[in-house]
Amino acid sequence: MAKHQFQTEANQILNLMIHSLYSNKEIFIRELVSNASDALDKLNMLVLTNDEYKGVNFSPRIDIIADKEAKTLTIKDSGIGMNEEDLMNNLGTIAKSGTKAFLENLSGDQKKDSHLIGQFGVGFYASFMVAHKVEVTTKKAAEEQAYLWTSKGDGEFEIEKTTRDSHGTTIVMYLNDDESEFLDSYRIESIIKKYSNHIPFAIFMDKENYIAAKKDEEGKEIEPSKTEIENVQINRANALWTIPKSEISDEEYKDFYSSIAHSSEEPLAWMHNKAEGAIEYTTLFYIPSKAPMDLYRMDYQTGIKLYINRVFITDDEKELMPTYLRFLRGVIDSKDLPLNVSREILQSNAVMAKIKNASVKKVLSELAKMAKNDAKKYDEFFTQFGNVLKEGLYNDYGNREKILELLQFNTINSDEKVMLEEFIKNVDETTKEIYYITGKTSLTMLKNSPALERFKSRGIDVLVLNEEIDTIIFPMVTEYKEYKLVHVNDAKFQESDDDKKAHEDTSKEFEGVIKELKESLGDSVKSVEVTFDLVDSPVKLKEDKEDPAFMMAQIMKQMGQGGDTPTPSPILQINPKHELIIKLKNSADINLINDAAHLLLDQAKLFDGLQLEDTAGFILRLNRVIAKAI
């Protein structure tokens, strides 16, 4: 017998389970039954595709055994089983790299936290919510030796050799005194029907069958009533996605979601589609009501399971759906792929490519219907997944227009978000230009950016994009149908010859103060120039997009590597009509001009959502200027 210590993170999970952080304890049955189903799925695939397992008997079933006298609950399967190495990897550690995220995202709110079990591969440890000791007897298919894994949840576990008649796994839980409800057959059956009714393998359990007393014609009892124990199947054991939609209730859809998504929350929506013709396949996709905790992690866990003729193939292939739809949970079942399909084949297979493309179009189409027919539900969807959806503008050019039509935008003329089709109704049909502004700052700050003043003065609406992903993606989105998308800094309005002449004359008038401001600011700005785009603000920043350094910084940023690439100094633009700039032009106080120059630059940076490099210097200059003004 060998004693082992749990991995540190596994021990933290155990402590949480044992101390009953979770109020929804019944989900331990859902998790263990789901694990048993996965073990049967894996063996089924190996028996069909791997010569080493050709001789293995595949008789799939799951048994639940409640022993009220011994106070034990047993869940047993005839699946792939585990050897000693598997036990160490699966039960001694938590292999999922998202475990730290799991721990970090616990809020202490039992209802909110209970749905996290399973999402991070910690399902087995849920057994310690109800048990003070757990024994796992297991034997791997096509191997001779069986093993017994034992733990009391005290930071240690033991593994020793044992015997088992056939391959599979048996989990025996020694229940705590106050958990006797999980020994009641009706309670167990209700949990199975709630979470595991559509697991595609039969689940059996002993149930008491009441037989009424037999009476003669006069009503005299000739045989007393009795109770017999009968081993019966307690789930439907059919793949839900194979059943016609008309025969599936909303509750059944929701129950199936809970088993594949490991979530006690209801899905926001689902879409069930069966394609027949040259390629036959079925898809059932769910949209969660809340974003998965690993949604923005590089090592996110995909939520799509691939089946071929109802035989489970993989749930770890990120190529099944594009990354910008990684929030989906569900199933793809194809009749036209080989059972021994590899990851490489999946990535290059023409059939899989057609299924993927058609599925993406179907999902986008269903989202469009939701946006049109159920605005409240779509608002919930976009709040959770809108930024992920935007990623499709970058990596799915073929569906770019459809994705653009699904986005919700803030604008300077509306307090509510609008869709693009609604926005273009007010776009000038002569220029056909959609103007937008991006910035990593608050929505309020960006809506009040000096760069928008010339649009407000002309009554032109502008899309306001204040998410970080917007600054990366939208510079690459240049058109929508016959419309051009133009950043506000690149917008050009027609000027009369008289206006051009007046602007040239004004610029010459301010050459002196421009020189003084540039001397004060040095290399912190590339140059200082007059602009006639401002109305109320004295200054704003402008990027020189022709600067090679700027172009390189943008390229690196789009590749996700912009953190270490320095951007060139900005151009400071001044408003010749503003009182501050006019007073600076007429001032002979060099110290005042120097302080004002830095304050105006910092002001412009703040409007662009940039951090000030010298906060102390900003405060000192501000105090000096205020002192002079008082």
C-alpha positions in Angstrom: 0.0 0.0 0.0 1.4 3.4 -1.0 0.5 6.7 0.6 0.5 9.9 -1.5 -0.1 13.6 -0.9 -2.7 15.4 -2.9 -1.5 18.1 -5.3 -1.8 21.5 -3.5 -4.7 22.7 -5.6 -6.5 19.4 -5.2 -6.1 19.7 -1.5 -7.6 23.2 -1.6 -10.6 21.9 -3.5 -11.1 19.0 -1.0 -11.1 21.5 1.9 -13.8 23.5 0.1 -15.9 20.4 -0.5 -15.6 19.0 3.0 -16.5 22.3 4.6 -19.7 22.4 2.6 -19.1 25.6 0.6 -21.8 24.4 -1.8 -25.4 24.3 -0.9 -26.4 22.3 -4.0 -24.9 19.0 -2.9 -26.9 16.8 -5.2 -24.7 17.7 -8.1 -22.1 15.2 -6.9 -24.3 12.5 -8.4 -24.4 14.4 -11.7 -20.6 14.7 -11.8 -19.9 11.0 -11.0 -22.5 9.7 -13.4 -21.1 12.1 -16.1 -17.6 10.7 -15.4 -19.0 7.1 -15.7 -20.6 8.0 -19.0 -17.3 9.5 -20.3 -15.5 6.3 -19.4 -18.1 4.3 -21.4 -17.8 6.7 -24.3 -14.0 6.3 -24.4 -14.1 2.5 -24.3 -16.8 2.4 -27.0 -14.5 4.4 -29.3 -11.4 2.2 -28.6 -13.3 -1.0 -29.1 -14.4 0.2 -32.5 -11.1 1.8 -33.7 -8.2 0.3 -31.8 -6.9 -3.2 -32.4 -5.6 -3.5 -28.8 -9.2 -3.4 -27.6 -10.9 -5.5 -30.3 -11.3 -8.4 -27.8 -12.7 -6.3 -25.0 -16.3 -6.9 -24.1 -18.3 -3.7 -24.3 -21.5 -4.1 -22.3 -22.3 -0.5 -21.2 -24.2 0.2 -18.1 -24.0 2.3 -14.9 -25.3 1.0 -11.6 -26.2 3.0 -8.5 -26.4 1.0 -5.2 -27.7 2.5 -1.9 -26.9 0.5 1.2 -28.9 2.1 4.1 -27.4 -0.2 6.7 -23.8 0.5 5.8 -24.6 4.1 4.9 -22.8 3.8 1.5 -23.7 5.0 -1.9 -22.0 3.2 -4.8 -21.7 4.3 -8.5 -20.4 1.6 -10.8 -19.6 1.5 -14.5 -18.3 -0.9 -17.1 -16.2 1.7 -18.9 -12.5 2.1 -19.7 -11.3 1.9 -16.1 -8.0 3.2 -14.8 -4.5 1.8 -14.0 -2.2 3.1 -11.3 -0.8 6.0 -13.5 -4.4 7.1 -14.4 -5.4 7.1 -10.7 -2.4 9.3 -9.9 -3.2 11.7 -12.8 -6.9 11.8 -12.5 -7.6 11.5 -8.7 -4.3 12.7 -7.2 -4.0 15.9 -9.1 -6.3 18.3 -11.0 -5.0 18.3 -14.5 -7.1 21.2 -15.7 -5.0 24.3 -15.9 -8.1 26.3 -15.1 -8.2 25.2 -11.5 -6.5 28.3 -10.3 -9.2 30.3 -12.0 -11.8 28.1 -10.3 -10.3 29.0 -6.9 -9.9 32.7 -7.7 -13.5 33.0 -8.9 -15.2 31.6 -5.8 -17.3 34.3 -4.2 -18.4 32.6 -1.1 -22.0 32.8 -2.3 -23.2 29.2 -2.3 -25.7 29.6 -5.1 -23.2 31.3 -7.4 -20.4 29.0 -6.6 -22.2 25.7 -7.0 -22.3 25.8 -10.8 -18.5 26.0 -11.0 -18.1 22.3 -10.0 -17.3 20.4 -13.2 -16.3 23.4 -15.3 -12.8 23.0 -14.1 -12.5 19.2 -13.9 -13.1 19.0 -10.2 -16.3 16.9 -10.4 -14.9 13.8 -8.7 -14.0 15.8 -5.6 -17.6 16.8 -5.2 -18.1 13.4 -3.6 -16.4 14.7 -0.5 -19.3 17.1 0.0 -21.3 14.2 1.3 -18.8 11.5 2.2 -16.1 11.2 4.9 -14.4 8.4 3.0 -14.3 7.4 -0.7 -13.0 4.1 -2.2 -12.4 3.7 -5.9 -11.9 0.2 -7.2 -10.9 0.2 -10.9 -9.5 -2.0 -13.6 -8.4 -0.7 -17.0 -9.7 -2.5 -20.1 -7.2 -4.9 -21.8 -5.1 -4.9 -18.6 -5.0 -7.6 -15.8 -4.3 -5.6 -12.6 -7.0 -3.8 -10.6 -6.3 -1.1 -8.1 -8.0 0.4 -5.0 -7.8 4.1 -4.3 -8.8 5.3 -0.9 -9.0 8.7 0.8 -10.7 10.3 3.8 -10.2 13.8 2.2 -7.5 14.6 4.8 -4.8 15.6 2.3 -3.7 12.0 1.6 -4.8 9.1 -0.5 -3.6 5.4 -0.8 -3.3 3.1 -3.8 -3.0 -0.6 -3.5 -3.4 -3.6 -5.8 -6.7 -5.5 -5.6 -9.0 -7.6 -7.8 -12.0 -6.8 -9.9 -14.0 -9.2 -12.1 -14.0 -7.0 -15.1 -12.9 -3.6 -16.4 -14.6 -0.5 -15.2 -14.7 1.6 -12.0 -16.6 1.3 -8.8 -16.9 4.4 -6.5 -18.1 3.7 -2.9 -18.9 6.7 -0.8 -19.2 6.4 3.0 -21.8 9.1 3.6 -21.8 11.5 6.5 -24.5 11.0 9.1 -26.6 14.0 7.9 -26.6 12.9 4.2 -29.0 10.0 4.5 -31.3 11.6 1.9 -28.9 10.3 -0.8 -29.7 6.7 0.2 -33.4 7.1 -0.7 -34.1 5.6 -4.1 -36.8 8.1 -5.0 -34.4 11.0 -4.2 -31.6 9.4 -6.3 -34.0 8.8 -9.2 -35.2 12.4 -9.2 -31.6 13.6 -9.4 -30.9 11.3 -12.3 -34.0 12.4 -14.2 -33.0 16.0 -13.5 -29.4 15.9 -14.6 -28.6 12.6 -16.4 -31.8 11.4 -18.1 -30.3 11.6 -21.6 -26.9 10.2 -20.9 -26.8 7.6 -23.7 -26.1 4.6 -21.4 -28.6 2.9 -19.1 -28.4 3.6 -15.4 -29.8 0.9 -13.1 -30.8 0.9 -9.5 -32.7 -1.3 -7.1 -36.2 0.0 -6.3 -38.9 -1.2 -4.0 -41.9 -2.4 -5.9 -45.1 -2.5 -3.8 -47.5 -5.4 -4.6 -51.0 -4.9 -3.2 -52.7 -7.6 -1.2 -54.8 -10.1 -3.2 -58.5 -10.4 -2.2 -61.3 -12.8 -3.1 -64.7 -11.8 -4.5 -66.0 -11.1 -1.0 -63.1 -8.8 -0.3 -61.4 -11.1 2.1 -57.5 -11.0 1.9 -56.1 -14.2 0.6 -52.5 -13.0 0.1 -51.0 -10.0 2.1 -49.4 -7.1 0.4 -45.6 -7.2 0.0 -42.6 -5.2 -1.2 -40.2 -6.7 -3.8 -36.8 -5.3 -4.8 -36.5 -4.9 -8.5 -33.4 -3.7 -10.4 -34.8 -1.2 -13.0 -33.5 1.4 -15.5 -34.1 4.9 -14.1 -33.0 7.1 -17.1 -34.2 7.3 -20.8 -30.7 6.5 -22.0 -31.1 7.9 -25.5 -29.0 10.6 -27.2 -31.3 13.7 -27.0 -30.0 15.2 -30.2 -31.2 12.2 -32.2 -34.8 12.7 -31.1 -37.1 14.9 -33.3 -37.4 18.4 -31.9 -41.1 18.1 -31.7 -40.8 15.3 -29.2 -38.4 17.1 -26.8 -39.7 19.4 -24.1 -38.0 22.6 -22.9 -37.3 20.9 -19.6 -35.5 18.0 -21.3 -33.4 20.4 -23.3 -32.4 22.2 -20.1 -31.7 18.9 -18.2 -29.4 17.7 -21.0 -27.6 21.1 -20.9 -26.9 20.6 -17.2 -25.2 17.3 -17.9 -22.9 18.4 -20.8 -22.1 21.9 -19.4 -21.7 20.9 -15.8 -23.9 23.8 -14.8 -27.0 24.1 -12.6 -27.9 27.3 -14.4 -30.4 27.3 -17.3 -29.0 28.0 -20.8 -29.9 31.3 -22.3 -30.9 29.6 -25.6 -30.4 26.5 -27.7 -30.5 25.5 -31.4 -31.1 22.0 -32.6 -30.5 21.3 -36.3 -30.5 18.1 -38.4 -29.0 18.3 -41.9 -29.9 15.7 -44.5 -28.6 15.3 -48.1 -25.1 14.9 -49.4 -23.8 15.2 -45.8 -25.8 14.1 -42.9 -25.2 15.5 -39.4 -27.0 16.7 -36.3 -26.0 19.6 -34.1 -27.4 20.8 -30.8 -25.8 24.0 -29.5 -26.4 25.8 -26.3 -25.6 29.4 -25.3 -24.9 29.6 -21.6 -26.6 32.3 -19.6 -23.2 33.3 -18.0 -19.7 33.4 -19.5 -17.5 30.4 -18.6 -14.7 31.4 -16.2 -12.0 30.4 -18.7 -13.6 32.3 -21.6 -10.6 34.6 -22.0 -7.9 32.1 -21.2 -5.6 30.7 -24.0 -6.1 27.2 -22.6 -10.0 27.5 -22.5 -11.8 24.2 -22.4 -14.0 23.7 -25.5 -17.6 22.9 -24.9 -18.4 21.0 -28.1 -18.4 17.1 -28.1 -17.9 15.3 -31.5 -19.8 12.1 -32.1 -19.8 9.9 -35.2 -22.9 7.8 -35.5 -23.5 8.4 -31.8 -20.0 7.1 -30.9 -18.2 9.7 -28.8 -14.9 10.9 -30.5 -13.6 13.9 -28.7 -14.5 16.9 -26.5 -11.0 18.5 -26.7 -10.8 19.6 -30.3 -10.9 23.4 -30.6 -11.1 23.2 -34.4 -14.7 22.0 -34.3 -15.9 25.6 -34.1 -14.1 29.0 -34.5 -12.6 30.5 -31.4 -15.0 33.5 -31.4 -17.9 31.0 -30.7 -16.0 29.2 -27.9 -18.8 30.0 -25.5 -21.0 27.4 -27.2 -21.8 24.1 -25.4 -23.2 21.1 -27.3 -22.9 18.3 -29.7 -22.0 17.6 -33.3 -22.9 14.1 -34.6 -21.9 13.2 -38.1 -22.5 10.1 -40.2 -19.9 10.9 -42.8 -16.6 10.8 -40.8 -14.4 7.7 -40.1 -14.5 6.5 -36.5 -10.7 6.5 -36.3 -10.5 10.2 -37.3 -7.5 11.9 -36.0 -7.0 15.6 -35.0 -5.0 16.2 -38.1 -7.7 14.7 -40.3 -10.3 16.8 -38.5 -8.4 20.0 -39.3 -8.2 19.2 -43.0 -11.3 17.0 -43.7 -13.6 18.5 -46.3 -16.7 17.0 -44.6 -15.8 18.5 -41.3 -15.1 21.8 -42.9 -18.6 21.9 -44.5 -20.2 20.9 -41.1 -18.2 23.7 -39.4 -19.1 26.3 -42.0 -22.8 25.4 -42.0 -22.9 25.3 -38.2 -21.3 28.8 -37.9 -23.9 30.2 -40.4 -26.7 28.5 -38.5 -25.5 30.0 -35.1 -25.1 33.5 -36.5 -28.5 33.2 -38.2 -30.1 32.1 -34.9 -28.4 35.0 -33.1 -29.8 37.4 -35.7 -33.3 36.0 -35.1 -32.9 36.5 -31.3 -31.8 40.1 -31.8 -34.8 40.8 -33.9 -37.5 38.8 -31.9 -36.2 38.9 -28.3 -34.3 42.1 -27.6 -34.1 41.5 -23.9 -32.6 38.1 -24.3 -30.2 39.3 -26.9 -29.0 42.1 -24.6 -28.2 39.4 -22.0 -26.3 37.5 -24.6 -24.3 40.5 -25.9 -23.4 41.6 -22.3 -21.8 38.2 -21.7 -20.3 37.4 -25.1 -20.3 40.5 -27.3 -16.5 41.1 -27.0 -15.8 37.5 -27.9 -18.1 37.8 -30.9 -16.1 40.8 -32.1 -13.0 38.5 -32.5 -14.8 37.0 -35.5 -14.3 40.3 -37.4 -10.6 39.5 -37.3 -10.5 35.8 -38.1 -13.7 35.1 -40.0 -13.7 37.4 -43.0 -16.4 35.4 -44.9 -18.9 36.1 -42.1 -17.7 39.6 -41.3 -20.9 41.4 -42.4 -23.1 39.0 -40.4 -21.0 39.5 -37.3 -21.1 43.3 -37.7 -24.9 43.1 -37.9 -24.9 41.3 -34.6 -22.9 43.9 -32.7 -24.4 46.5 -30.4 -22.8 50.0 -30.5 -22.8 53.0 -28.3 -23.1 56.3 -30.2 -22.8 60.0 -29.4 -26.4 60.7 -30.2 -28.0 57.8 -28.3 -28.1 56.7 -24.7 -29.1 53.2 -25.8 -27.0 50.8 -27.8 -27.9 50.4 -31.5 -27.4 47.8 -34.2 -25.5 48.7 -37.3 -28.6 48.3 -39.6 -30.4 50.9 -37.5 -27.4 53.2 -37.4 -26.9 53.4 -41.1 -30.4 54.8 -41.6 -29.0 58.2 -40.6 -25.7 57.9 -42.5 -25.2 60.5 -45.3 -26.0 58.6 -48.5 -23.7 60.9 -50.4 -20.5 60.1 -48.6 -21.6 56.6 -47.3 -19.1 56.9 -44.4 -19.6 55.4 -41.0 -17.5 57.2 -38.5 -16.2 55.6 -35.3 -13.9 56.4 -32.4 -11.9 53.9 -30.3 -10.2 54.3 -27.0 -9.3 52.4 -23.8 -11.2 54.7 -21.5 -14.7 55.1 -20.0 -17.7 55.5 -22.2 -18.4 58.9 -20.8 -14.8 60.1 -21.4 -14.8 58.8 -24.9 -18.2 60.4 -25.8 -16.8 63.7 -24.7 -13.5 63.4 -26.6 -12.4 66.6 -28.3 -12.0 64.5 -31.5 -15.9 64.3 -31.7 -16.5 68.0 -31.5 -16.6 68.7 -35.2 -19.1 65.8 -35.7 -21.4 67.1 -32.9 -21.3 70.6 -34.4 -22.5 69.1 -37.8 -25.0 66.8 -36.2 -23.2 63.6 -37.4 -23.6 60.5 -35.3 -20.5 58.4 -34.5 -19.9 54.9 -33.2 -18.2 55.0 -29.8 -16.0 51.9 -29.2 -14.4 52.0 -25.7 -13.4 48.3 -25.3 -9.7 47.3 -25.6 -10.6 44.8 -28.3 -12.1 47.5 -30.4 -8.8 49.4 -30.7 -7.2 46.2 -32.1 -9.9 44.9 -34.4 -11.8 47.9 -35.9 -8.8 49.5 -37.7 -8.9 46.3 -39.8 -12.6 46.6 -40.6 -12.8 49.1 -43.4 -16.2 48.5 -45.0 -19.8 47.2 -44.5 -21.8 46.6 -47.6 -21.4 49.8 -49.7 -20.4 51.9 -46.6 -16.8 52.7 -45.5 -15.8 52.6 -41.9 -13.7 55.7 -41.1 -12.0 56.6 -37.8 -12.9 60.1 -36.7 -9.2 61.2 -37.0 -9.2 60.2 -40.7 -12.5 61.9 -41.6 -12.2 64.7 -44.2 -14.9 67.3 -44.7 -15.1 69.5 -47.7 -13.9 73.1 -47.3 -14.5 76.1 -49.5 -11.6 78.0 -51.0 -12.4 80.9 -48.7 -12.3 78.6 -45.7 -8.9 77.2 -46.8 -7.5 80.7 -47.2 -8.7 81.8 -43.8 -7.2 78.6 -42.2 -3.8 79.3 -43.8 -3.8 82.9 -42.5 -4.8 81.8 -39.0 -2.1 79.1 -38.9 0.6 81.7 -39.8 -0.7 83.9 -36.9 0.0 81.1 -34.4 3.5 80.1 -35.7 5.1 81.8 -32.7 3.2 80.0 -30.0 3.5 76.7 -31.9 7.3 77.1 -31.7 7.2 78.0 -28.0 4.9 75.0 -27.2 7.2 72.6 -29.1 10.3 73.9 -27.4 8.6 73.4 -24.0 7.4 69.9 -24.7 10.5 68.7 -26.5 10.5 65.0 -27.6 7.2 64.3 -25.8 5.4 65.4 -28.9 6.4 64.9 -32.5 5.1 68.4 -33.5 2.5 71.0 -32.6 0.0 72.2 -35.2 -3.2 74.2 -35.6 -6.4 72.3 -36.2 -9.9 73.6 -37.1 -11.7 70.4 -36.0 -12.1 71.6 -32.4 -15.0 73.6 -31.1 -15.0 73.6 -27.3 -11.6 72.0 -26.4 -8.2 73.8 -26.6 -6.2 70.8 -27.7 -6.3 67.2 -28.8 -3.8 64.5 -29.8 -3.2 63.1 -33.3 -1.2 60.1 -34.4 1.0 60.3 -37.5 -0.2 57.2 -39.3 2.4 57.6 -42.0 5.2 57.2 -39.4 6.9 53.8 -39.9 7.2 53.4 -36.1 3.4 53.9 -35.8 2.7 51.3 -38.5 5.0 48.8 -36.9 3.4 49.3 -33.5 -0.1 48.7 -35.0 1.1 45.5 -36.7 2.6 44.2 -33.5 -0.6 45.2 -31.6 -2.8 43.3 -34.1 -0.6 40.2 -33.6 -1.1 40.5 -29.8 2.5 41.5 -29.2 2.1 45.3 -28.9 3.1 45.5 -25.2 6.8 46.0 -25.8 6.6 48.0 -29.0 7.0 51.8 -28.4 4.6 54.0 -30.3 5.9 57.3 -31.6 5.2 60.6 -29.9 1.9 62.1 -30.8 1.1 65.4 -32.6 -0.4 68.1 -30.4 -3.2 70.0 -32.2 -4.3 73.4 -30.8 -7.6 75.2 -31.3 -6.9 78.8 -32.5 -10.4 79.9 -31.5 -10.1 78.8 -27.9 -9.5 81.5 -25.2 -6.6 79.6 -23.6 -4.7 79.3 -26.9 -5.3 83.0 -27.8 -4.0 84.1 -24.4 -0.9 81.9 -24.7 -0.3 83.5 -28.2 -0.4 86.9 -26.7 1.6 86.1 -23.5 5.2 86.9 -22.9 5.4 84.9 -19.7 7.8 82.0 -20.8 7.2 80.2 -17.4 3.5 80.3 -17.9 3.7 79.0 -21.5 6.0 76.2 -20.3 3.5 75.1 -17.5 0.5 75.5 -19.8 2.1 73.5 -22.6 2.6 70.5 -20.3 -0.9 70.9 -18.7 -2.5 71.0 -22.1 -0.6 67.9 -23.3 -1.6 66.0 -20.1 -5.2 67.1 -20.6 -5.2 65.7 -24.1 -3.7 62.4 -22.8 -6.4 62.1 -20.2 -9.1 62.5 -22.8 -7.5 59.7 -24.8 -7.5 57.4 -21.7 -3.7 57.5 -21.3 -2.0 57.5 -18.0 0.1 60.5 -16.9 3.8 59.7 -16.6 4.6 62.5 -14.2 1.6 63.0 -11.9 3.6 65.0 -9.3 4.8 67.4 -12.1 1.2 67.8 -13.3 0.0 68.8 -9.8 2.9 71.3 -9.3 2.3 73.0 -12.7 -1.5 73.1 -12.1 -1.0 74.8 -8.7 1.4 77.4 -10.2 -1.1 78.3 -12.9 -4.0 78.5 -10.4 -1.9 80.7 -8.1 -1.2 83.1 -11.0 -4.9 83.2 -12.0 -6.1 84.0 -8.5 
